[in-house]
Amino acid sequence: VARHQLQIKLIHAGFYGPRAMTVYLGVKLILMLGPAALGLAAGLIQAVPLSRGILFGTLASGLGLVLPSLWLGRRKSARQLKIRRAIPEFLDVAVICLDAGLSFQAALQRVQGELEAAFPVFAFELNIVLHEIQFGMSTGEALQRFAERSDMEEVRSLAGVVLQSERYGASLTKALHTHAKALRVKRTQAAEENGQKASVKILFPTILCIFPAIFIVILGPAMIQIYAMLAKMKH
């Protein structure tokens, strides 16, 4: 179960190779055992006290246990952000291609070429989708697998729109038009929410960094004058 969960995390981070898990676990093992071995060796050759070498080696090994997982999570988030930024452009170009009379598969091929320079991660995923379609998978199923690889709600909803259109024979162009509008509204609401959060987030840096400087500028001359008056009173 743990290996399967790790495999899913690696896929979400964009590592699809068959040796990705082996390389990841190998690097993690080196980061865990290497510092402990170096600390012990440094203590044995008396470069540092033995207890200190073991202590620092153990602490560094603890970081080696945690840091790879943190790095994997950050890579997944960065990859999702790149895909999220590309989805509106993808929908706009795909709808234009469908309005021009192209099939959805042809539209995907066109969009993949158009977005390859600006959004290489998204174009790479579209290339996988196109290959799966060529191997006999439906477009909706290929997009659903894309959603599983990326672990993104935006891609899941897009795959659901295409699957419903294929299943019930509805107009894909109209469905994508509606989905694109809904996505724009959602992005606008998210931007407004982030804007409201920014005022709260900036409060603490303001209090910690700006207010002390203001107090020094305002109270500094008064404190100097008070110190001078107290010095004169002593004399």
C-alpha positions as CSV (number, residue, x, y, z in Angstrom):
1,V,0.0,0.0,0.0
2,A,2.8,2.4,0.9
3,R,4.6,1.7,-2.4
4,H,1.4,2.3,-4.3
5,Q,0.8,5.6,-2.5
6,L,4.4,6.7,-3.2
7,Q,3.9,5.7,-6.9
8,I,0.8,7.9,-7.1
9,K,2.7,10.8,-5.5
10,L,5.5,10.4,-8.0
11,I,3.0,10.4,-10.9
12,H,1.4,13.6,-9.5
13,A,4.8,15.2,-9.4
14,G,5.4,14.3,-13.1
15,F,7.7,11.3,-12.7
16,Y,6.3,8.6,-15.0
17,G,9.5,6.5,-15.6
18,P,9.6,2.9,-14.4
19,R,12.7,3.7,-12.3
20,A,11.3,6.8,-10.7
21,M,10.5,5.0,-7.4
22,T,13.9,3.3,-7.3
23,V,15.8,6.5,-7.8
24,Y,13.6,8.4,-5.3
25,L,14.0,5.8,-2.6
26,G,17.7,5.5,-3.3
27,V,18.3,9.2,-2.9
28,K,16.2,9.3,0.2
29,L,18.2,6.4,1.7
30,I,21.4,8.1,0.9
31,L,20.2,11.3,2.6
32,M,19.1,9.4,5.6
33,L,22.2,7.1,6.1
34,G,24.9,9.4,4.7
35,P,24.9,12.1,7.3
36,A,24.7,9.6,10.2
37,A,27.7,7.7,8.7
38,L,29.7,10.9,8.2
39,G,28.9,12.1,11.7
40,L,30.0,8.8,13.2
41,A,33.1,8.7,11.0
42,A,34.0,12.3,12.0
43,G,33.6,11.3,15.7
44,L,35.7,8.1,15.3
45,I,38.6,10.0,13.7
46,Q,38.3,12.6,16.4
47,A,37.6,15.4,14.0
48,V,34.7,16.4,16.3
49,P,33.7,14.9,19.7
50,L,31.9,11.6,19.1
51,S,28.7,12.6,20.9
52,R,28.5,15.8,18.8
53,G,29.2,13.9,15.6
54,I,26.4,11.4,16.3
55,L,24.0,14.2,17.3
56,F,24.5,16.3,14.2
57,G,24.5,13.2,12.0
58,T,21.2,12.1,13.5
59,L,19.6,15.5,13.0
60,A,20.8,15.7,9.4
61,S,19.4,12.2,8.8
62,G,16.1,13.4,10.2
63,L,16.1,16.2,7.6
64,G,17.1,13.6,4.9
65,L,13.9,11.7,5.9
66,V,11.6,14.7,5.6
67,L,13.1,16.9,2.8
68,P,12.5,14.5,-0.1
69,S,8.8,14.3,0.7
70,L,8.6,18.1,1.0
71,W,10.4,18.5,-2.3
72,L,8.0,16.1,-3.9
73,G,5.0,18.0,-2.6
74,R,6.4,21.3,-3.8
75,R,7.1,19.9,-7.3
76,K,3.5,18.6,-7.5
77,S,2.2,22.0,-6.5
78,A,4.4,23.8,-9.1
79,R,3.4,21.4,-11.8
80,Q,-0.3,21.9,-11.0
81,L,0.1,25.6,-11.1
82,K,1.7,25.4,-14.6
83,I,-1.2,23.2,-15.8
84,R,-3.8,25.4,-14.2
85,R,-2.5,28.5,-16.0
86,A,-2.6,26.7,-19.3
87,I,-6.2,25.4,-19.1
88,P,-8.0,28.8,-20.0
89,E,-5.7,29.2,-23.0
90,F,-6.4,25.6,-24.0
91,L,-10.1,26.1,-23.8
92,D,-10.1,29.3,-25.8
93,V,-8.0,27.8,-28.6
94,A,-9.9,24.5,-28.6
95,V,-13.3,26.3,-28.8
96,I,-12.0,28.4,-31.8
97,C,-10.8,25.2,-33.5
98,L,-14.2,23.5,-32.9
99,D,-16.1,26.6,-34.2
100,A,-13.9,26.4,-37.3
101,G,-15.1,22.9,-38.0
102,L,-12.3,20.7,-36.7
103,S,-12.9,17.6,-34.7
104,F,-12.0,17.6,-31.0
105,Q,-9.0,15.3,-31.7
106,A,-7.7,17.6,-34.4
107,A,-8.3,20.6,-32.1
108,L,-6.2,18.9,-29.5
109,Q,-3.4,18.4,-32.0
110,R,-3.6,22.0,-33.0
111,V,-3.7,23.3,-29.4
112,Q,-0.8,21.0,-28.4
113,G,1.4,22.6,-31.1
114,E,0.3,26.2,-30.2
115,L,0.9,25.9,-26.5
116,E,4.1,23.9,-26.6
117,A,6.3,26.9,-26.3
118,A,4.3,28.8,-23.7
119,F,3.1,25.8,-21.6
120,P,5.5,22.9,-22.1
121,V,4.1,20.8,-19.2
122,F,0.6,21.1,-20.4
123,A,1.6,20.4,-24.0
124,F,3.5,17.3,-22.8
125,E,0.4,16.0,-21.1
126,L,-1.7,16.7,-24.2
127,N,0.8,14.7,-26.2
128,I,0.2,11.7,-23.9
129,V,-3.6,12.2,-24.3
130,L,-3.2,12.2,-28.1
131,H,-1.2,9.0,-28.0
132,E,-3.7,7.3,-25.8
133,I,-6.5,8.3,-28.3
134,Q,-4.5,6.9,-31.1
135,F,-4.2,3.6,-29.2
136,G,-8.0,3.3,-29.2
137,M,-9.0,5.1,-26.0
138,S,-11.8,7.6,-26.2
139,T,-11.1,11.3,-25.7
140,G,-13.0,11.5,-22.5
141,E,-11.2,8.5,-21.0
142,A,-7.8,9.9,-22.1
143,L,-8.6,13.2,-20.4
144,Q,-9.8,11.3,-17.3
145,R,-6.4,9.6,-17.1
146,F,-4.8,13.0,-17.5
147,A,-6.9,14.1,-14.5
148,E,-5.6,11.1,-12.5
149,R,-2.0,11.9,-13.4
150,S,-2.3,15.6,-12.4
151,D,-4.7,15.2,-9.4
152,M,-6.5,18.5,-10.4
153,E,-10.2,19.2,-10.2
154,E,-10.1,21.5,-13.2
155,V,-9.0,18.6,-15.4
156,R,-11.5,16.3,-13.8
157,S,-14.3,18.6,-14.7
158,L,-13.1,19.0,-18.2
159,A,-12.9,15.2,-18.6
160,G,-16.4,15.0,-17.2
161,V,-17.7,17.5,-19.8
162,V,-16.2,15.5,-22.7
163,L,-17.3,12.2,-21.3
164,Q,-20.9,13.4,-21.0
165,S,-20.8,14.8,-24.5
166,E,-19.6,11.5,-25.8
167,R,-22.1,9.5,-23.8
168,Y,-25.2,11.5,-24.6
169,G,-24.3,13.0,-28.0
170,A,-24.5,16.6,-26.8
171,S,-22.7,19.4,-28.7
172,L,-19.1,19.5,-27.4
173,T,-18.7,23.0,-28.6
174,K,-21.5,24.4,-26.5
175,A,-20.4,22.3,-23.6
176,L,-16.9,23.7,-23.8
177,H,-18.2,27.2,-24.2
178,T,-20.2,26.8,-21.0
179,H,-17.3,25.2,-19.2
180,A,-14.9,28.0,-20.2
181,K,-17.3,30.6,-18.9
182,A,-17.7,28.7,-15.6
183,L,-14.0,28.4,-15.3
184,R,-13.5,32.1,-15.8
185,V,-16.1,32.9,-13.1
186,K,-14.3,30.5,-10.8
187,R,-10.9,32.1,-11.5
188,T,-12.4,35.6,-10.9
189,Q,-13.8,34.4,-7.6
190,A,-10.5,32.9,-6.6
191,A,-8.6,36.1,-7.5
192,E,-11.1,38.1,-5.4
193,E,-10.7,35.7,-2.5
194,N,-6.9,35.9,-2.7
195,G,-7.1,39.7,-2.8
196,Q,-9.1,39.7,0.4
197,K,-6.7,37.3,2.1
198,A,-3.8,39.5,1.1
199,S,-4.9,42.4,3.4
200,V,-4.9,40.0,6.3
201,K,-1.6,38.3,5.4
202,I,0.2,41.7,5.0
203,L,-0.9,42.8,8.5
204,F,1.6,40.7,10.4
205,P,4.7,41.7,8.3
206,T,3.5,45.3,8.7
207,I,3.3,45.0,12.5
208,L,6.6,43.1,12.8
209,C,8.8,45.0,10.3
210,I,7.3,48.5,9.6
211,F,5.9,49.6,13.0
212,P,9.1,49.1,15.0
213,A,11.0,51.3,12.5
214,I,8.2,53.9,12.8
215,F,8.4,53.8,16.5
216,I,12.2,54.3,16.4
217,V,11.9,57.3,14.1
218,I,9.1,58.9,16.2
219,L,10.4,58.0,19.7
220,G,14.1,58.0,18.9
221,P,14.7,61.8,19.2
222,A,12.5,62.1,22.3
223,M,14.4,59.3,24.0
224,I,17.7,61.0,23.2
225,Q,16.4,64.3,24.7
226,I,15.2,62.4,27.8
227,Y,18.6,60.7,28.1
228,A,20.4,64.1,27.8
229,M,18.1,65.7,30.4
230,L,18.7,62.8,32.9
231,A,22.5,63.1,32.3
232,K,22.4,66.8,33.1
233,M,20.4,66.2,36.2
234,K,23.0,63.7,37.5
235,H,25.7,66.3,37.1
